[in-house]
Amino acid sequence: MRPELQIILLSVKLNSTETEQNPLNKLIENIVDWDYFISKIIDRGFAPLFYKKLALIAAEVPEHIKQLLRKTYYTTVSRNMALYDAFKEITLVFKENNIEFIALKGIFLSEWLYGDIGLRQMSDIDLLIKEEDAEKAVLALEKASFRVSPFEIIVSEAADEISRSLEDKTESAHLRPMIKGIVSVELHTKLQYKSELYQQNNEKIWNSSRVVTLNGSQVRVLDFYQQLIHICLHLNRHFGVHLQFTCYSDICVFLEKFSKEIDWHHLISVCKENSYEEPVFKHILLAHEYMQAQVPEYIISLYRNTVSETDRDIFFKHLTGFDFLDVPAQSAVPTHFQTIRHIKNPLLKLRYVVEVVFPGKAFMISKYGLKSKVEGQKSEGTSSYHHIITSKFWWLWYGYCWWTGLKGLFKMVNG
C-alpha cells in the first residue's frame, strides 16, 4: 500500500502515543507525491485529524500542504458551526410543536465524541423522529423556511413506475431531504430498511435513548451501544456503493475513547438479539485491521471470519476513492429476487412481479431509448437498433426486455 494511504489510516486517533507516532514520521519521509496525499486525505475527510497532529510530527511537511490542511480544518469548523446553528433552530421549532427527535451521526458525534467540531466533517443533519410525527415535522420545517431539496423533486418526478414501486415496498428509512441555504436535514422514521435481514426495534431504540446537552440544548440521543451499532450498520448499508469514510474514524475514536467502558459481552448480546452481529463486527474488525482500532484479542479471534477478502478489497477501493456508482450493473435480476424475497404481503409480492415483467410505457421508453414522433432524437448511449420503432409501439419491445431478463437469470444461476 502506498505510504500516502497508510498515513491516512494512521491519522485517525485523537491521541497518538509516541510509539504510534514513529511509523507515521517514517511514512511521511517516504511520500513522493504530496498532491496525491493531500487530495486523498481531504476526500476521505481525515485532513482535519491530520492537521491537529502537525505539532507532534517530526518529519518535514511542505508548507503549502500545511496551509491546505489548515484551510480544510477551518472550513470544517465554519460549515459545522452553520449546521449547529441550524440544529439549534430546529430544536426550538420541534420543541414548540411537541415533536420528539433523536440526534444521529455527525451532529452529535462531532461534539460528544471528538470534542472539537472541526475534526469531524458533516454533510447534513440527521434526525430520527417518530413515524406519526413525520407530516407534522415536515410542516414545522417548512414554516422555518426549509424546503424539499430541488434535486429530490426532480428525481421523484422523473422516477419510473418500477423505481417508485420499489421505494414503496422497501419503505425508505428517511423522508426527502429538506434544505435551507447550505444546510440539509434528513428526517428518519426508522434506522433500517424493511428489506434488510435484521430489524431494529424502534420502540426499544426510543426507550433506551438518553437526554444530553448538545450545543447548549437538551436533546435525545441513542443509547451508548446503539451509537456504535448505528455507525457500523450505516457503513454496512453503503459498503460497496457510496459511504462516508469518516464513519470508520467514528469507530476508531469511539473504541479509543471508551475502551475501558465497553462491555463487549453486552454488545455481542444486543447484536445477537437483533441479528446484526455479522455486519457490526465486520466493520469493527476492518477498523482494527487497517486503522489499529482498539479491539480485545478474544473479539478479534471470535469474529475474524466476518471479514472476507472481498470486504478488504471493497474497503481499499473506498479508501482510494473508487467510484462504485460508475460501474454498470450486469443485471437487475438479483436485485429483483432479493426484493421479492423480502416483501411479506403476497398481493404486494404479486404486484411487484407483474410490474417487473410488464413495466409501463414511461419505463420502456426511458430504458430502451425508443424514438418519439415528437422528439425524433436518439438518446445518448443507446444502440441504433433500439430506435427502429416509434413510442406508439413501445409494447413490442417487451420481447427484448424479457430476453435480457432471461440472460440475467442465466448469469445469476451460473454465478
C-alpha positions as CSV (number, residue, x, y, z in Angstrom):
1,M,0.0,0.0,0.0
2,R,1.2,3.5,-0.9
3,P,2.7,5.5,2.1
4,E,0.2,8.3,1.4
5,L,-2.7,5.9,2.0
6,Q,-1.1,4.3,5.1
7,I,-0.7,7.8,6.6
8,I,-4.4,8.5,6.1
9,L,-5.3,5.3,8.0
10,L,-2.9,6.2,10.8
11,S,-4.2,9.7,11.2
12,V,-7.5,8.6,12.8
13,K,-6.7,8.5,16.6
14,L,-7.2,11.6,18.6
15,N,-4.3,10.9,21.0
16,S,-1.4,9.1,19.4
17,T,1.3,7.7,21.6
18,E,5.0,8.2,20.8
19,T,5.2,4.5,19.7
20,E,2.3,5.2,17.2
21,Q,3.9,8.5,16.1
22,N,7.2,6.9,15.0
23,P,5.8,4.9,12.0
24,L,3.8,7.9,11.0
25,N,7.0,10.0,10.7
26,K,8.8,7.3,8.7
27,L,5.9,7.1,6.3
28,I,5.8,10.9,5.8
29,E,9.5,10.8,4.9
30,N,8.6,8.3,2.1
31,I,6.0,10.4,0.4
32,V,6.8,11.1,-3.2
33,D,3.5,12.6,-4.4
34,W,2.2,15.2,-1.9
35,D,-0.5,16.3,-4.3
36,Y,-1.9,12.7,-4.3
37,F,-1.7,12.7,-0.5
38,I,-3.5,15.9,0.1
39,S,-6.3,15.1,-2.4
40,K,-6.9,11.7,-0.9
41,I,-6.8,12.8,2.8
42,I,-9.2,15.7,2.0
43,D,-11.6,13.5,0.0
44,R,-11.7,10.8,2.8
45,G,-12.5,13.5,5.4
46,F,-9.4,12.9,7.5
47,A,-7.5,16.1,6.8
48,P,-8.6,17.9,10.0
49,L,-7.5,15.0,12.1
50,F,-4.0,15.0,10.4
51,Y,-3.8,18.8,10.8
52,K,-4.2,18.6,14.6
53,K,-1.2,16.2,14.6
54,L,1.2,18.5,12.8
55,A,2.6,19.9,16.0
56,L,3.6,16.3,17.1
57,I,5.1,15.3,13.7
58,A,8.8,15.5,13.5
59,A,9.1,14.7,9.8
60,E,9.1,17.6,7.3
61,V,5.7,18.5,5.7
62,P,5.8,21.0,2.9
63,E,4.4,24.5,3.8
64,H,1.8,24.5,1.1
65,I,0.4,21.2,2.4
66,K,0.2,22.6,5.9
67,Q,-1.7,25.5,4.6
68,L,-4.2,23.3,2.8
69,L,-4.7,21.2,5.9
70,R,-5.2,24.3,8.0
71,K,-7.7,25.7,5.4
72,T,-9.6,22.3,5.5
73,Y,-9.8,22.3,9.3
74,Y,-11.2,25.9,9.5
75,T,-13.6,25.3,6.6
76,T,-14.9,22.3,8.5
77,V,-15.3,24.5,11.6
78,S,-17.1,27.1,9.7
79,R,-19.5,24.7,7.9
80,N,-20.2,22.8,11.1
81,M,-21.0,26.0,13.0
82,A,-23.6,26.7,10.4
83,L,-25.0,23.2,10.8
84,Y,-25.1,23.6,14.6
85,D,-26.9,27.0,14.3
86,A,-29.5,25.4,12.1
87,F,-29.7,22.4,14.6
88,K,-30.4,24.8,17.4
89,E,-33.2,26.4,15.4
90,I,-34.7,23.0,14.5
91,T,-34.5,22.0,18.2
92,L,-36.6,25.1,19.2
93,V,-39.1,24.6,16.3
94,F,-39.6,20.9,17.2
95,K,-40.0,21.7,20.9
96,E,-42.7,24.3,20.1
97,N,-44.6,21.7,18.1
98,N,-44.1,18.9,20.6
99,I,-42.0,16.8,18.2
100,E,-39.6,14.4,19.8
101,F,-36.4,13.5,17.9
102,I,-33.0,11.7,18.4
103,A,-29.9,13.4,17.0
104,L,-27.9,11.0,14.8
105,K,-24.4,10.7,13.5
106,G,-22.2,13.8,12.9
107,I,-24.4,16.4,14.6
108,F,-24.0,14.5,17.8
109,L,-20.6,12.8,17.3
110,S,-18.6,15.9,16.4
111,E,-19.1,17.5,19.8
112,W,-19.6,14.4,22.0
113,L,-17.0,12.0,20.5
114,Y,-14.4,14.3,19.0
115,G,-14.6,17.2,21.4
116,D,-13.8,19.6,18.5
117,I,-16.4,20.3,15.8
118,G,-13.6,21.0,13.3
119,L,-12.3,17.4,13.4
120,R,-15.4,15.6,12.1
121,Q,-16.8,16.7,8.7
122,M,-20.6,16.6,8.3
123,S,-22.7,16.8,5.1
124,D,-26.1,17.2,6.7
125,I,-28.2,16.9,9.9
126,D,-29.7,13.5,10.6
127,L,-32.6,13.2,13.0
128,L,-34.8,10.3,14.0
129,I,-38.4,11.2,14.5
130,K,-41.5,9.1,15.3
131,E,-43.4,7.9,12.2
132,E,-46.6,9.5,13.4
133,D,-44.8,12.9,13.7
134,A,-43.5,12.8,10.1
135,E,-46.1,15.1,8.5
136,K,-46.0,17.5,11.4
137,A,-42.2,17.7,11.3
138,V,-42.2,18.5,7.6
139,L,-44.7,21.3,8.1
140,A,-42.8,22.7,11.1
141,L,-39.6,22.8,9.0
142,E,-41.4,24.4,6.1
143,K,-42.6,27.1,8.5
144,A,-39.0,27.6,9.4
145,S,-38.2,28.2,5.7
146,F,-36.8,24.7,5.0
147,R,-37.8,23.3,1.6
148,V,-37.7,19.8,0.0
149,S,-34.4,19.6,-2.0
150,P,-35.0,20.6,-5.7
151,F,-32.8,17.7,-6.7
152,E,-35.1,15.3,-4.8
153,I,-38.2,16.7,-6.5
154,I,-36.6,16.3,-10.0
155,V,-35.6,12.7,-9.2
156,S,-39.1,12.0,-7.8
157,E,-40.9,13.4,-10.9
158,A,-38.5,11.6,-13.3
159,A,-38.7,8.2,-11.5
160,D,-40.2,5.4,-13.5
161,E,-43.0,3.2,-12.2
162,I,-40.7,0.3,-11.0
163,S,-38.5,2.7,-9.1
164,R,-41.5,4.2,-7.3
165,S,-42.9,0.7,-6.6
166,L,-39.5,-0.4,-5.3
167,E,-39.3,2.6,-3.0
168,D,-42.7,1.9,-1.6
169,K,-42.0,-1.7,-0.9
170,T,-38.6,-1.2,0.7
171,E,-40.1,1.6,2.9
172,S,-37.4,4.3,2.7
173,A,-36.0,4.9,6.1
174,H,-35.9,8.7,5.7
175,L,-38.1,11.4,4.1
176,R,-36.8,13.5,1.3
177,P,-34.0,15.9,2.4
178,M,-35.1,19.4,3.3
179,I,-32.7,22.3,2.7
180,K,-32.2,25.9,3.9
181,G,-29.2,27.7,2.4
182,I,-26.2,25.3,2.8
183,V,-28.0,23.2,5.4
184,S,-29.6,19.9,4.5
185,V,-31.8,17.9,7.0
186,E,-32.7,14.3,6.7
187,L,-35.7,13.1,8.9
188,H,-35.6,9.4,9.6
189,T,-38.6,7.5,10.7
190,K,-36.6,4.3,11.3
191,L,-33.0,3.2,11.4
192,Q,-33.2,0.4,8.8
193,Y,-35.0,-0.6,5.6
194,K,-37.6,-3.3,5.5
195,S,-35.6,-5.3,3.0
196,E,-32.6,-5.7,5.4
197,L,-32.2,-9.0,7.1
198,Y,-32.1,-7.5,10.6
199,Q,-34.9,-5.4,12.1
200,Q,-34.1,-2.9,14.7
201,N,-37.0,-2.4,17.2
202,N,-37.9,1.3,17.0
203,E,-39.7,1.2,20.4
204,K,-36.7,-0.2,22.1
205,I,-34.4,2.4,20.5
206,W,-36.6,5.2,21.7
207,N,-37.0,3.7,25.2
208,S,-33.2,3.2,25.6
209,S,-32.3,6.7,24.3
210,R,-30.9,9.2,26.7
211,V,-31.0,13.0,27.1
212,V,-27.8,15.0,26.9
213,T,-26.8,18.7,26.5
214,L,-25.8,19.3,22.9
215,N,-24.9,22.7,21.5
216,G,-26.5,24.3,24.6
217,S,-29.8,22.4,24.2
218,Q,-31.3,19.3,25.9
219,V,-31.7,16.7,23.2
220,R,-32.2,13.0,23.0
221,V,-29.5,10.7,21.5
222,L,-29.0,7.0,21.0
223,D,-28.0,4.6,23.8
224,F,-24.2,4.2,24.3
225,Y,-24.1,0.8,22.5
226,Q,-26.6,1.8,19.8
227,Q,-24.3,4.7,18.9
228,L,-21.6,2.2,17.8
229,I,-24.1,-0.2,16.3
230,H,-25.7,2.6,14.2
231,I,-22.3,3.7,12.8
232,C,-21.5,0.1,11.8
233,L,-24.9,-0.6,10.2
234,H,-24.8,2.7,8.4
235,L,-21.4,1.7,6.9
236,N,-22.7,-1.7,6.0
237,R,-25.7,-0.3,4.2
238,H,-23.4,1.8,1.9
239,F,-20.5,-0.6,1.8
240,G,-19.5,-1.2,-1.8
241,V,-21.8,1.7,-3.0
242,H,-21.1,5.1,-1.6
243,L,-20.2,5.6,2.0
244,Q,-18.9,8.3,4.3
245,F,-15.4,7.1,5.1
246,T,-15.4,9.3,8.2
247,C,-17.7,6.6,9.8
248,Y,-14.5,4.4,10.2
249,S,-12.8,7.2,12.1
250,D,-16.0,7.3,14.3
251,I,-15.5,3.6,15.1
252,C,-11.8,4.1,15.9
253,V,-12.3,7.2,18.1
254,F,-15.2,5.5,19.9
255,L,-13.1,2.5,20.7
256,E,-10.1,4.7,21.7
257,K,-12.2,6.9,23.9
258,F,-14.3,4.3,25.6
259,S,-12.0,1.2,25.6
260,K,-12.4,0.8,29.3
261,E,-16.1,1.3,29.4
262,I,-17.3,-1.1,26.7
263,D,-18.9,-4.3,27.9
264,W,-18.2,-6.4,24.9
265,H,-20.3,-9.3,26.1
266,H,-23.3,-6.9,26.3
267,L,-22.6,-5.6,22.8
268,I,-22.5,-9.2,21.5
269,S,-25.8,-10.0,23.3
270,V,-27.5,-6.9,21.7
271,C,-26.2,-7.8,18.3
272,K,-27.3,-11.4,18.5
273,E,-30.7,-10.5,19.7
274,N,-31.3,-8.3,16.7
275,S,-29.5,-10.4,14.1
276,Y,-26.8,-7.8,13.1
277,E,-23.8,-9.5,14.8
278,E,-22.0,-10.1,11.4
279,P,-22.2,-6.6,9.9
280,V,-21.4,-4.8,13.2
281,F,-18.3,-6.8,14.0
282,K,-17.2,-6.9,10.3
283,H,-16.7,-3.1,10.3
284,I,-15.2,-3.1,13.8
285,L,-12.6,-5.6,12.7
286,L,-11.9,-3.7,9.4
287,A,-11.3,-0.6,11.6
288,H,-8.9,-2.6,13.7
289,E,-7.1,-4.3,10.8
290,Y,-6.5,-1.1,8.8
291,M,-6.6,1.7,11.4
292,Q,-5.4,0.0,14.6
293,A,-8.7,0.5,16.4
294,Q,-8.5,-0.9,19.9
295,V,-10.3,-4.3,20.0
296,P,-9.7,-7.1,22.5
297,E,-7.9,-10.2,21.2
298,Y,-10.7,-12.5,22.0
299,I,-13.1,-10.4,20.0
300,I,-10.7,-10.5,17.0
301,S,-10.4,-14.2,17.3
302,L,-14.1,-14.7,17.7
303,Y,-15.2,-12.6,14.7
304,R,-12.2,-12.9,12.4
305,N,-14.3,-14.8,9.8
306,T,-16.7,-11.9,9.4
307,V,-14.2,-10.1,7.2
308,S,-13.6,-11.7,3.8
309,E,-11.0,-10.8,1.1
310,T,-13.9,-9.2,-0.9
311,D,-14.6,-7.0,2.1
312,R,-10.9,-6.0,2.3
313,D,-10.9,-5.2,-1.5
314,I,-14.0,-3.1,-1.1
315,F,-12.5,-1.2,1.9
316,F,-9.4,-0.5,-0.1
317,K,-11.4,0.8,-3.0
318,H,-13.3,3.1,-0.7
319,L,-10.0,4.3,0.7
320,T,-8.6,5.2,-2.7
321,G,-11.9,6.9,-3.8
322,F,-13.0,4.3,-6.3
323,D,-16.5,5.3,-7.6
324,F,-18.7,2.2,-7.4
325,L,-21.6,4.1,-8.9
326,D,-19.7,4.4,-12.2
327,V,-19.6,0.6,-12.6
328,P,-22.7,-0.6,-14.6
329,A,-24.7,-3.4,-13.1
330,Q,-24.6,-6.7,-15.1
331,S,-28.2,-7.4,-14.4
332,A,-31.1,-6.2,-12.2
333,V,-32.4,-9.8,-11.8
334,P,-30.5,-10.5,-8.5
335,T,-31.9,-7.2,-7.0
336,H,-35.4,-8.1,-8.1
337,F,-35.1,-11.6,-6.5
338,Q,-33.8,-10.1,-3.3
339,T,-36.7,-7.5,-3.2
340,I,-39.3,-10.2,-3.9
341,R,-37.9,-12.4,-1.1
342,H,-38.3,-9.6,1.5
343,I,-41.8,-8.5,0.5
344,K,-44.1,-10.1,3.1
345,N,-47.5,-9.2,1.7
346,P,-48.5,-11.8,-1.0
347,L,-50.5,-9.3,-3.0
348,L,-47.7,-6.7,-3.0
349,K,-45.3,-9.5,-4.0
350,L,-47.5,-10.4,-7.0
351,R,-47.9,-6.8,-7.9
352,Y,-44.2,-6.2,-7.9
353,V,-43.6,-9.3,-10.1
354,V,-46.2,-8.0,-12.6
355,E,-44.6,-4.6,-12.7
356,V,-41.2,-6.1,-13.3
357,V,-42.4,-8.4,-16.1
358,F,-44.7,-5.8,-17.6
359,P,-43.2,-2.4,-16.9
360,G,-45.0,0.7,-18.0
361,K,-44.7,2.8,-21.1
362,A,-42.6,5.6,-19.5
363,F,-40.1,3.0,-18.2
364,M,-39.8,1.2,-21.6
365,I,-39.2,4.4,-23.5
366,S,-36.7,5.6,-20.9
367,K,-34.9,2.2,-20.7
368,Y,-34.6,1.4,-24.4
369,G,-34.5,4.9,-25.9
370,L,-37.4,4.4,-28.2
371,K,-37.8,7.2,-30.7
372,S,-40.7,9.5,-30.1
373,K,-42.6,11.1,-33.0
374,V,-42.3,14.4,-31.3
375,E,-38.7,14.2,-30.1
376,G,-37.3,12.3,-33.1
377,Q,-33.9,12.3,-31.3
378,K,-31.7,9.4,-30.3
379,S,-30.9,9.0,-26.6
380,E,-27.2,9.2,-25.8
381,G,-25.6,5.8,-25.1
382,T,-28.3,3.6,-26.8
383,S,-27.8,1.4,-29.8
384,S,-29.3,2.4,-33.1
385,Y,-31.5,-0.7,-33.3
386,H,-33.3,0.5,-30.2
387,H,-34.9,3.2,-32.4
388,I,-36.5,1.3,-35.2
389,I,-40.0,1.7,-33.8
390,T,-41.9,4.7,-32.5
391,S,-43.1,5.1,-29.0
392,K,-46.6,4.3,-30.3
393,F,-45.4,0.6,-30.5
394,W,-43.4,0.6,-27.3
395,W,-45.1,-2.6,-26.2
396,L,-43.4,-4.5,-29.0
397,W,-40.1,-4.1,-27.1
398,Y,-41.3,-6.5,-24.3
399,G,-39.6,-9.4,-26.1
400,Y,-36.2,-7.8,-25.9
401,C,-36.9,-6.9,-22.2
402,W,-37.8,-10.5,-21.3
403,W,-34.8,-11.8,-23.3
404,T,-32.5,-9.5,-21.3
405,G,-34.1,-10.7,-18.1
406,L,-33.6,-14.4,-19.0
407,K,-29.9,-13.7,-19.8
408,G,-29.6,-12.1,-16.4
409,L,-31.3,-15.0,-14.7
410,F,-28.9,-17.4,-16.5
411,K,-25.9,-15.4,-15.4
412,M,-27.2,-15.4,-11.8
413,V,-27.8,-19.2,-11.7
414,N,-24.3,-19.8,-13.1
415,G,-22.6,-17.4,-10.6
